[in-house]
Amino acid sequence: MPTPPLPDPSHTSLAPATGDWLSARATAWQLSRDRLELGPIPLVMGILNVTPDSFSDGGRFYTVQNAVDRALEMEDAGAAILDIGGESTRPYSQGIDDGEELRRVVPVLEKLQGRLSAPISIDTTKASVARAAMGLGAQIINDVSGLEADPEMLSVAVTTRAGVCAMHRQGTPQTMQDNPTYDHCVLEILEYLRRRDRELIEHGISAERICLDPGVGFGKTHEHNLELVRSASVFHYLRRPILIGHSRKGFIAKLLGSKDIDRTFGTVGVSLALASHRVQILRVHDVAAHVQALNLFHASGG
């Protein structure tokens, strides 16, 4: 079925086109070994931050044993993917070098070998970290720079046959929230992802291995983030699996009226909205709450 044409950029919302965009929705994602079937319910990707400074759970799973226990707990709760990261990408975070990032993630990956059936994703912008993780059983490279920060990352993705998730961001963690500006947020991000998808294929990454992420919270205002959620179905135009990581982010606290509020319930609310747009993968902290809510949403006709 042909992909529907892009809408007029003057439209303030792309959400009414939901039915048309669903005709282009991807139904599988090929990883280095496994193939994920993408049905009507979003797959839950569990977040495991092996960091002292991530915005929501920094330090909670910083020790190797705590991280391993958390990974096993998330799989038991129904996580379809485990996303392990050793460097915080929160706004204004300071980067770390390859050696420190490897020191954080390699012991966890070593301890998890043979203990998980869910595929592991490595959340990194560094080729050396991605290469080490793939050698220790990871199957996905989840790169918030769209595989642009490290010129060696494309080669690692090709040679390891990894599934890749390329994300859009405006700026870097040190600058991205200073003054994010777009003429038309959704269409500009859509165009970036379309161009980046083509470039990844030209460099030898097969289309079936590519997943795309519009980058909620990365160089966007609260209103930009809401625009992306409201118009999430338009990203099916790209014919790739769509991953969205909105969990506990600032726009949720803004909407709820307090930066100190528990953002779990607000995150689940946004997840159900994204499920109605048939987004294929949701990257979240609270796996059990999401698995239960999404299953009931689907069983109830959502």
C-alpha contacts under 8 A as a table, 3 or more apart, distances in Angstrom:
res1	aa1	res2	aa2	distance
1	M	23	S	7.12
1	M	24	A	7.55
2	P	24	A	7.83
3	T	21	W	7.54
3	T	23	S	7.35
3	T	24	A	5.98
3	T	237	Y	6.40
4	P	20	D	6.46
4	P	21	W	6.86
4	P	237	Y	7.36
7	P	11	H	7.32
7	P	14	L	7.43
8	D	11	H	5.83
9	P	12	T	7.83
9	P	184	H	6.78
9	P	187	L	6.90
11	H	14	L	6.74
13	S	16	P	7.40
13	S	227	E	7.34
13	S	230	R	7.39
13	S	231	S	6.44
14	L	17	A	5.98
14	L	18	T	7.84
14	L	230	R	7.68
14	L	231	S	5.09
14	L	234	V	6.64
15	A	18	T	5.65
15	A	230	R	5.95
15	A	231	S	4.58
15	A	232	A	7.38
15	A	233	S	6.82
15	A	234	V	7.31
16	P	19	G	7.83
17	A	20	D	5.53
17	A	21	W	6.40
17	A	233	S	7.76
17	A	234	V	7.29
18	T	21	W	5.36
18	T	22	L	6.32
18	T	233	S	5.49
18	T	234	V	6.92
18	T	277	H	6.86
19	G	22	L	5.40
19	G	23	S	7.15
20	D	23	S	5.71
20	D	24	A	7.86
21	W	24	A	5.71
21	W	25	R	6.96
21	W	233	S	6.03
21	W	234	V	5.66
21	W	235	F	7.63
21	W	236	H	5.55
21	W	237	Y	5.76
22	L	25	R	5.04
22	L	233	S	6.94
22	L	236	H	6.35
22	L	278	R	7.57
24	A	236	H	5.67
24	A	237	Y	5.81
24	A	238	L	7.53
24	A	239	R	5.41
25	R	236	H	4.93
25	R	237	Y	7.31
25	R	239	R	5.62
25	R	240	R	7.07
25	R	241	P	7.40
26	A	29	W	7.95
26	A	38	L	7.38
26	A	236	H	7.23
26	A	239	R	5.28
26	A	240	R	5.17
26	A	241	P	5.32
27	T	37	E	6.07
27	T	38	L	4.64
27	T	39	G	6.53
27	T	241	P	7.33
28	A	35	R	6.84
28	A	36	L	5.48
28	A	37	E	4.49
28	A	38	L	5.10
28	A	208	E	7.61
28	A	241	P	7.24
29	W	35	R	5.76
29	W	36	L	5.10
29	W	37	E	6.66
29	W	38	L	7.41
29	W	163	G	7.50
29	W	208	E	5.93
29	W	209	R	5.90
29	W	210	I	7.27
29	W	211	C	7.33
29	W	241	P	6.68
30	Q	33	R	7.61
30	Q	34	D	6.41
30	Q	35	R	4.44
30	Q	36	L	6.32
30	Q	163	G	6.18
30	Q	208	E	5.59
30	Q	209	R	4.84
30	Q	210	I	7.97
31	L	34	D	5.23
31	L	35	R	5.71
31	L	36	L	7.54
31	L	139	Q	5.70
31	L	140	I	6.41
31	L	161	R	7.31
31	L	162	A	5.57
31	L	163	G	4.18
31	L	164	V	7.91
31	L	209	R	5.98
32	S	139	Q	5.14
32	S	140	I	7.34
32	S	160	T	6.98
32	S	161	R	5.05
32	S	162	A	4.58
32	S	163	G	5.96
33	R	139	Q	6.93
34	D	119	P	7.53
34	D	139	Q	7.90
38	L	41	I	7.69
38	L	42	P	7.29
38	L	43	L	7.29
38	L	280	Q	6.14
39	G	42	P	7.15
39	G	280	Q	7.59
40	P	278	R	6.54
40	P	280	Q	7.84
40	P	298	H	7.82
41	I	275	A	6.79
41	I	278	R	7.29
41	I	280	Q	7.21
41	I	294	L	6.66
41	I	295	N	7.23
41	I	298	H	6.69
42	P	275	A	6.23
42	P	278	R	6.94
42	P	279	V	6.14
42	P	280	Q	4.49
42	P	281	I	5.03
42	P	282	L	6.40
42	P	294	L	7.50
43	L	79	A	7.46
43	L	80	A	5.90
43	L	81	I	7.84
43	L	280	Q	6.09
43	L	281	I	4.70
43	L	282	L	6.28
44	V	78	G	7.52
44	V	79	A	5.18
44	V	80	A	5.55
44	V	81	I	6.68
44	V	281	I	5.91
44	V	282	L	5.16
44	V	283	R	6.14
44	V	284	V	7.02
44	V	287	V	6.84
44	V	290	H	7.32
44	V	291	V	6.94
45	M	79	A	5.71
45	M	80	A	5.92
45	M	81	I	4.56
45	M	82	L	5.67
45	M	83	D	6.50
45	M	281	I	6.71
45	M	282	L	5.86
45	M	283	R	4.53
45	M	284	V	6.20
45	M	287	V	7.77
46	G	74	M	6.41
46	G	79	A	5.69
46	G	80	A	7.75
46	G	81	I	6.23
46	G	82	L	4.96
46	G	83	D	5.93
46	G	283	R	6.01
46	G	284	V	5.45
46	G	285	H	5.82
46	G	286	D	7.44
46	G	287	V	5.97
47	I	82	L	6.40
47	I	83	D	5.13
47	I	84	I	6.51
47	I	283	R	6.55
47	I	284	V	5.77
47	I	285	H	5.17
48	L	61	F	7.40
48	L	67	A	7.08
48	L	70	R	7.46
48	L	71	A	6.94
48	L	82	L	7.07
48	L	83	D	5.85
48	L	84	I	4.84
48	L	85	G	6.44
48	L	285	H	7.68
49	N	54	S	6.90
49	N	57	D	7.18
49	N	58	G	6.80
49	N	61	F	6.67
49	N	62	Y	7.53
49	N	84	I	6.01
49	N	85	G	5.10
49	N	86	G	6.21
49	N	87	E	7.81
49	N	88	S	7.76
50	V	58	G	7.57
50	V	59	G	7.30
50	V	61	F	5.61
50	V	62	Y	4.74
50	V	63	T	7.53
50	V	67	A	6.73
50	V	84	I	7.05
50	V	85	G	5.88
50	V	86	G	4.92
50	V	87	E	7.61
50	V	104	R	6.34
50	V	105	V	6.73
51	T	54	S	6.14
51	T	58	G	5.46
51	T	59	G	5.74
51	T	61	F	7.30
51	T	62	Y	5.44
51	T	85	G	7.53
51	T	86	G	5.39
51	T	87	E	6.14
51	T	88	S	6.57
51	T	104	R	7.45
52	P	58	G	4.56
52	P	59	G	4.00
52	P	60	R	7.69
52	P	62	Y	6.18
53	D	57	D	7.71
53	D	58	G	4.31
53	D	59	G	6.40
53	D	88	S	6.25
53	D	93	S	7.99
54	S	57	D	5.85
54	S	58	G	4.10
54	S	59	G	7.62
54	S	87	E	7.81
54	S	88	S	4.88
54	S	89	T	7.20
54	S	90	R	6.31
55	F	58	G	6.19
55	F	88	S	7.66
55	F	90	R	5.80
56	S	248	R	7.12
57	D	60	R	5.68
57	D	61	F	7.79
58	G	61	F	7.42
58	G	62	Y	7.52
59	G	62	Y	4.91
60	R	66	N	7.63
61	F	64	V	7.40
61	F	66	N	5.02
61	F	67	A	4.64
61	F	70	R	7.31
62	Y	66	N	6.90
62	Y	67	A	6.50
62	Y	104	R	7.82
63	T	66	N	5.36
63	T	67	A	6.18
64	V	67	A	5.16
64	V	68	V	6.16
64	V	107	P	6.55
64	V	108	V	5.47
65	Q	68	V	5.08
65	Q	69	D	6.04
65	Q	108	V	7.78
66	N	69	D	5.15
66	N	70	R	6.09
67	A	70	R	5.09
67	A	71	A	6.21
67	A	108	V	6.70
68	V	71	A	5.15
68	V	72	L	6.35
68	V	108	V	6.18
68	V	111	K	6.94
68	V	112	L	6.54
69	D	72	L	5.28
69	D	73	E	6.11
70	R	73	E	4.94
70	R	74	M	6.12
71	A	74	M	5.22
71	A	75	E	6.33
71	A	82	L	6.89
72	L	75	E	5.18
72	L	76	D	6.21
72	L	115	R	7.96
72	L	116	L	7.11
73	E	76	D	5.11
73	E	77	A	6.23
74	M	77	A	4.94
74	M	78	G	6.46
74	M	79	A	5.60
74	M	82	L	7.79
74	M	287	V	6.11
74	M	288	A	7.39
75	E	78	G	5.19
75	E	79	A	4.76
75	E	80	A	7.06
75	E	81	I	7.92
75	E	82	L	7.60
75	E	116	L	7.45
75	E	118	A	6.76
76	D	79	A	7.28
77	A	287	V	6.26
77	A	288	A	4.97
77	A	291	V	7.42
78	G	287	V	6.90
78	G	288	A	6.72
78	G	291	V	6.24
79	A	82	L	6.78
79	A	118	A	7.26
79	A	287	V	6.20
79	A	291	V	7.63
80	A	118	A	5.50
80	A	119	P	7.27
81	I	118	A	5.35
81	I	119	P	5.23
81	I	120	I	5.91
81	I	121	S	6.92
82	L	118	A	6.79
82	L	119	P	6.42
82	L	120	I	4.85
82	L	121	S	5.88
83	D	120	I	5.96
83	D	121	S	4.48
83	D	122	I	5.77
83	D	123	D	6.24
83	D	142	N	7.94
84	I	105	V	7.41
84	I	120	I	7.24
84	I	121	S	6.11
84	I	122	I	5.10
84	I	123	D	5.70
85	G	88	S	7.66
85	G	105	V	6.96
85	G	122	I	6.00
85	G	123	D	4.56
85	G	124	T	6.40
86	G	101	E	5.24
86	G	102	L	7.56
86	G	104	R	5.69
86	G	105	V	5.72
86	G	123	D	7.50
86	G	124	T	7.52
87	E	95	G	7.04
87	E	96	I	6.81
87	E	101	E	6.33
87	E	124	T	7.30
88	S	93	S	6.45
88	S	94	Q	7.88
88	S	95	G	7.58
89	T	93	S	6.13
89	T	173	P	5.72
90	R	93	S	5.53
90	R	173	P	6.19
91	P	173	P	4.85
91	P	174	Q	6.13
91	P	175	T	7.54
91	P	176	M	6.90
91	P	177	Q	6.51
91	P	218	F	7.95
92	Y	173	P	5.35
92	Y	174	Q	4.16
92	Y	175	T	6.79
93	S	173	P	6.07
93	S	174	Q	6.10
94	Q	173	P	7.86
94	Q	174	Q	7.02
96	I	100	E	6.39
96	I	101	E	6.69
97	D	100	E	5.59
97	D	101	E	6.42
98	D	101	E	5.20
98	D	102	L	6.05
98	D	126	K	6.95
98	D	128	S	6.98
98	D	129	V	6.78
99	G	102	L	5.19
99	G	103	R	6.11
100	E	103	R	4.96
100	E	104	R	6.39
101	E	104	R	5.23
101	E	105	V	6.40
101	E	129	V	7.18
102	L	105	V	5.34
102	L	106	V	5.51
102	L	129	V	5.96
102	L	132	A	7.97
103	R	106	V	6.00
103	R	107	P	7.14
104	R	107	P	6.85
104	R	108	V	7.50
105	V	108	V	5.37
105	V	109	L	6.26
106	V	109	L	5.12
106	V	110	E	6.07
106	V	132	A	7.48
106	V	133	A	6.97
106	V	136	L	7.95
107	P	110	E	5.05
107	P	111	K	6.23
108	V	111	K	5.19
108	V	112	L	6.25
109	L	112	L	5.11
109	L	113	Q	6.31
109	L	133	A	7.04
109	L	136	L	6.22
109	L	137	G	7.57
110	E	113	Q	5.49
110	E	136	L	6.42
112	L	115	R	5.27
112	L	116	L	6.60
113	Q	116	L	7.13
113	Q	136	L	6.97
113	Q	137	G	6.61
114	G	117	S	7.82
116	L	119	P	7.36
119	P	138	A	6.68
119	P	139	Q	6.16
119	P	140	I	7.77
120	I	137	G	7.28
120	I	138	A	4.66
120	I	139	Q	5.78
120	I	140	I	6.51
121	S	138	A	5.69
121	S	139	Q	5.97
121	S	140	I	4.34
121	S	141	I	5.81
121	S	142	N	6.36
122	I	130	A	6.50
122	I	133	A	6.56
122	I	138	A	6.62
122	I	140	I	6.18
122	I	141	I	5.24
122	I	142	N	5.83
123	D	141	I	6.39
123	D	142	N	4.69
123	D	143	D	5.97
123	D	144	V	7.76
124	T	127	A	7.95
124	T	129	V	6.88
124	T	130	A	6.65
124	T	141	I	7.15
124	T	142	N	6.31
124	T	143	D	5.37
124	T	144	V	7.33
125	T	130	A	7.88
125	T	142	N	7.96
125	T	143	D	5.17
125	T	144	V	6.68
125	T	145	S	6.42
125	T	147	L	6.77
125	T	149	A	6.12
125	T	150	D	6.52
125	T	153	M	7.68
126	K	129	V	5.44
126	K	130	A	6.33
126	K	149	A	7.51
126	K	150	D	5.89
126	K	153	M	6.84
127	A	130	A	5.03
127	A	131	R	6.00
127	A	150	D	6.31
127	A	152	E	5.65
127	A	153	M	4.56
127	A	156	V	6.46
128	S	131	R	5.13
128	S	132	A	6.22
129	V	132	A	5.19
129	V	133	A	6.08
130	A	133	A	5.11
130	A	134	M	6.09
130	A	141	I	6.43
130	A	153	M	7.70
130	A	156	V	7.26
131	R	134	M	5.25
131	R	135	G	6.27
131	R	156	V	6.11
131	R	160	T	7.78
132	A	135	G	5.08
132	A	136	L	6.41
133	A	136	L	5.03
133	A	137	G	6.52
133	A	138	A	5.45
134	M	137	G	5.27
134	M	138	A	4.50
134	M	139	Q	6.14
134	M	140	I	7.79
134	M	160	T	6.97
134	M	162	A	7.70
135	G	138	A	7.13
139	Q	162	A	5.41
139	Q	163	G	6.18
140	I	162	A	5.25
140	I	163	G	4.52
140	I	164	V	5.46
140	I	165	C	7.41
141	I	157	A	7.34
141	I	162	A	6.46
141	I	163	G	6.30
141	I	164	V	4.79
141	I	165	C	6.26
142	N	164	V	5.88
142	N	165	C	4.70
142	N	166	A	6.60
143	D	146	G	5.55
143	D	147	L	5.67
143	D	164	V	7.61
143	D	165	C	6.17
143	D	166	A	5.63
143	D	167	M	6.48
144	V	147	L	7.42
144	V	166	A	6.45
144	V	167	M	4.89
144	V	168	H	6.90
144	V	169	R	7.06
144	V	215	G	7.67
145	S	148	E	5.43
145	S	149	A	5.70
145	S	166	A	7.00
145	S	167	M	6.08
145	S	168	H	6.75
145	S	169	R	6.64
146	G	149	A	7.70
146	G	165	C	7.44
146	G	166	A	4.01
146	G	167	M	4.71
146	G	168	H	6.16
146	G	196	R	7.45
147	L	150	D	6.79
147	L	151	P	7.88
147	L	153	M	6.00
147	L	154	L	6.57
147	L	166	A	6.27
148	E	151	P	6.48
148	E	153	M	7.61
150	D	153	M	5.52
151	P	154	L	6.81
152	E	155	S	5.44
152	E	156	V	6.51
153	M	156	V	5.11
153	M	157	A	6.20
154	L	157	A	5.10
154	L	158	V	6.22
154	L	200	L	7.62
154	L	203	H	7.12
155	S	158	V	5.14
155	S	159	T	6.08
156	V	159	T	5.30
156	V	160	T	5.94
157	A	160	T	5.49
157	A	161	R	5.78
157	A	162	A	5.32
157	A	163	G	7.64
157	A	164	V	7.16
157	A	205	I	7.09
158	V	161	R	5.16
158	V	162	A	7.03
158	V	203	H	7.96
158	V	204	G	6.12
158	V	205	I	5.59
161	R	205	I	7.57
161	R	209	R	7.97
162	A	209	R	7.03
163	G	209	R	4.58
163	G	210	I	6.11
163	G	211	C	7.58
164	V	209	R	6.16
164	V	210	I	5.18
164	V	211	C	6.02
165	C	210	I	6.07
165	C	211	C	4.53
165	C	212	L	5.40
165	C	213	D	6.80
165	C	243	L	7.85
166	A	193	L	7.94
166	A	196	R	7.94
166	A	210	I	7.53
166	A	211	C	6.44
166	A	212	L	5.11
166	A	213	D	6.10
167	M	193	L	7.69
167	M	212	L	5.94
167	M	213	D	4.44
167	M	214	P	5.82
167	M	215	G	5.56
168	H	189	I	6.73
168	H	192	Y	7.20
168	H	193	L	6.84
168	H	213	D	6.41
168	H	214	P	5.21
168	H	215	G	5.06
168	H	218	F	7.60
169	R	172	T	7.39
169	R	176	M	7.63
169	R	214	P	7.73
169	R	215	G	5.81
169	R	218	F	5.02
169	R	219	G	5.64
170	Q	176	M	5.75
170	Q	180	P	7.01
170	Q	218	F	6.45
170	Q	219	G	4.55
170	Q	220	K	7.55
171	G	174	Q	7.84
171	G	175	T	5.66
171	G	176	M	4.51
171	G	219	G	6.34
172	T	175	T	5.27
172	T	176	M	5.19
172	T	219	G	7.92
173	P	176	M	5.48
173	P	177	Q	7.74
173	P	218	F	7.57
174	Q	177	Q	7.95
175	T	178	D	5.56
176	M	179	N	7.24
176	M	180	P	6.53
176	M	218	F	6.29
176	M	219	G	4.27
176	M	220	K	7.59
177	Q	180	P	6.01
177	Q	218	F	7.42
177	Q	219	G	5.29
177	Q	220	K	6.80
177	Q	221	T	7.44
179	N	219	G	7.91
180	P	219	G	5.26
180	P	220	K	5.41
180	P	221	T	6.45
181	T	220	K	7.59
182	Y	185	C	5.13
182	Y	188	E	7.39
183	D	188	E	7.81
184	H	187	L	5.76
184	H	188	E	6.03
185	C	188	E	5.39
185	C	189	I	6.21
185	C	224	H	6.43
185	C	227	E	7.62
185	C	228	L	7.86
186	V	189	I	5.32
186	V	190	L	6.05
186	V	227	E	6.95
186	V	228	L	6.11
186	V	231	S	7.41
187	L	190	L	4.87
187	L	191	E	6.03
188	E	191	E	5.12
188	E	192	Y	6.24
189	I	192	Y	5.03
189	I	193	L	6.19
189	I	214	P	6.40
190	L	193	L	5.23
190	L	194	R	6.11
190	L	214	P	7.51
190	L	235	F	6.56
191	E	194	R	5.01
191	E	195	R	6.13
192	Y	195	R	5.17
192	Y	196	R	6.01
193	L	196	R	4.98
193	L	197	D	5.89
193	L	212	L	6.85
193	L	213	D	7.97
193	L	214	P	7.52
193	L	238	L	7.89
194	R	197	D	5.20
194	R	198	R	6.43
194	R	238	L	6.34
195	R	198	R	5.22
195	R	199	E	6.34
196	R	199	E	4.98
196	R	200	L	6.15
197	D	200	L	5.22
197	D	201	I	6.37
197	D	207	A	7.92
197	D	210	I	7.44
197	D	212	L	7.94
198	R	201	I	5.23
198	R	202	E	6.21
199	E	202	E	4.97
199	E	203	H	6.28
200	L	203	H	5.16
200	L	204	G	6.63
200	L	205	I	5.60
200	L	206	S	7.96
201	I	204	G	5.21
201	I	205	I	4.84
201	I	206	S	5.69
201	I	207	A	6.18
202	E	205	I	7.32
205	I	209	R	6.89
205	I	210	I	7.52
206	S	209	R	5.60
206	S	210	I	7.12
207	A	210	I	5.47
207	A	240	R	7.87
208	E	240	R	7.71
210	I	240	R	6.57
210	I	241	P	7.38
211	C	240	R	5.61
211	C	241	P	4.84
211	C	242	I	5.91
211	C	243	L	6.92
212	L	240	R	6.58
212	L	241	P	6.33
212	L	242	I	5.15
212	L	243	L	6.13
213	D	242	I	5.79
213	D	243	L	4.93
213	D	244	I	5.72
213	D	245	G	7.97
214	P	228	L	7.60
214	P	243	L	7.76
214	P	244	I	6.87
215	G	218	F	5.43
215	G	244	I	6.92
215	G	245	G	7.13
216	V	220	K	6.97
216	V	225	N	5.50
216	V	228	L	7.22
216	V	244	I	6.89
216	V	245	G	6.38
216	V	246	H	5.92
217	G	220	K	5.53
217	G	221	T	7.40
217	G	222	H	7.86
217	G	225	N	6.47
217	G	246	H	7.20
217	G	249	K	6.84
217	G	250	G	7.63
217	G	251	F	7.93
220	K	223	E	7.76
220	K	224	H	5.37
220	K	225	N	6.17
221	T	224	H	5.02
221	T	225	N	6.31
221	T	251	F	7.92
222	H	225	N	5.16
222	H	226	L	6.40
222	H	250	G	7.40
222	H	251	F	4.76
222	H	254	K	7.55
223	E	226	L	5.01
223	E	227	E	6.18
223	E	251	F	7.83
224	H	227	E	5.00
224	H	228	L	6.33
225	N	228	L	5.16
225	N	229	V	6.41
225	N	251	F	7.01
226	L	229	V	5.08
226	L	230	R	6.06
226	L	251	F	7.78
227	E	230	R	5.13
227	E	231	S	6.02
228	L	231	S	5.22
228	L	232	A	5.56
229	V	232	A	5.07
229	V	270	V	7.62
229	V	273	A	7.47
229	V	274	L	6.52
230	R	273	A	7.90
231	S	234	V	5.87
231	S	235	F	7.98
232	A	235	F	5.90
232	A	274	L	6.78
232	A	277	H	6.16
232	A	279	V	7.18
233	S	236	H	5.74
233	S	277	H	4.93
233	S	278	R	6.96
233	S	279	V	7.07
234	V	237	Y	5.75
235	F	238	L	5.80
235	F	239	R	7.98
235	F	242	I	7.04
236	H	239	R	5.43
236	H	240	R	6.74
236	H	241	P	7.62
236	H	242	I	7.18
241	P	279	V	7.75
241	P	280	Q	5.97
241	P	281	I	7.49
242	I	279	V	5.80
242	I	280	Q	5.61
242	I	281	I	6.31
243	L	279	V	6.85
243	L	280	Q	6.36
243	L	281	I	4.61
243	L	282	L	5.76
243	L	283	R	7.06
244	I	279	V	7.65
244	I	281	I	6.55
244	I	282	L	5.27
244	I	283	R	6.13
245	G	282	L	6.03
245	G	283	R	4.60
245	G	284	V	6.50
246	H	249	K	5.79
246	H	267	T	7.06
246	H	270	V	7.87
246	H	282	L	7.97
246	H	283	R	7.18
246	H	284	V	7.23
247	S	264	T	7.83
247	S	267	T	5.51
247	S	283	R	6.90
247	S	284	V	4.98
247	S	285	H	6.39
248	R	252	I	6.60
248	R	253	A	7.67
248	R	263	R	5.11
248	R	264	T	6.47
248	R	266	G	7.73
248	R	267	T	5.85
248	R	285	H	7.93
249	K	252	I	5.79
249	K	253	A	7.09
249	K	263	R	7.87
250	G	253	A	5.21
250	G	254	K	6.17
250	G	259	K	7.27
251	F	254	K	4.85
251	F	255	L	6.18
252	I	255	L	5.22
252	I	256	L	6.24
252	I	263	R	6.71
252	I	266	G	6.12
252	I	267	T	6.92
253	A	256	L	5.00
253	A	257	G	6.05
253	A	258	S	5.47
253	A	259	K	5.01
253	A	260	D	7.43
253	A	261	I	6.56
253	A	263	R	6.44
253	A	266	G	7.93
254	K	257	G	5.15
254	K	258	S	6.23
254	K	259	K	6.59
256	L	261	I	7.61
256	L	266	G	7.60
258	S	261	I	5.45
262	D	265	F	7.33
263	R	266	G	5.24
263	R	267	T	5.97
264	T	267	T	5.12
264	T	268	V	6.35
264	T	286	D	7.10
265	F	268	V	5.09
265	F	269	G	6.29
266	G	269	G	5.01
266	G	270	V	6.40
267	T	270	V	5.21
267	T	271	S	6.17
268	V	271	S	4.87
268	V	272	L	6.28
268	V	289	A	7.50
268	V	290	H	6.29
268	V	293	A	7.41
269	G	272	L	5.30
269	G	273	A	6.53
270	V	273	A	5.04
270	V	274	L	6.25
271	S	274	L	4.98
271	S	275	A	6.06
271	S	282	L	7.21
271	S	290	H	7.75
272	L	275	A	4.84
272	L	276	S	6.30
272	L	293	A	7.80
272	L	294	L	6.80
272	L	297	F	7.33
273	A	276	S	5.17
273	A	277	H	6.77
274	L	277	H	5.06
274	L	278	R	6.46
274	L	279	V	5.70
275	A	278	R	4.78
275	A	279	V	5.64
275	A	280	Q	7.79
275	A	294	L	7.58
275	A	302	G	7.89
276	S	279	V	7.69
276	S	302	G	6.45
279	V	282	L	7.48
284	V	287	V	6.46
284	V	290	H	7.98
286	D	289	A	5.76
286	D	290	H	6.44
287	V	290	H	5.23
287	V	291	V	6.09
288	A	291	V	5.24
288	A	292	Q	6.19
289	A	292	Q	5.42
289	A	293	A	6.06
290	H	293	A	5.05
290	H	294	L	5.84
291	V	294	L	5.35
291	V	295	N	6.09
292	Q	295	N	5.27
292	Q	296	L	6.24
293	A	296	L	5.26
293	A	297	F	5.97
294	L	297	F	4.90
294	L	298	H	6.16
295	N	298	H	5.23
295	N	299	A	6.10
296	L	299	A	4.93
296	L	300	S	5.92
297	F	300	S	5.25
297	F	301	G	6.58
297	F	302	G	5.12
298	H	301	G	5.29
298	H	302	G	4.75
299	A	302	G	7.17
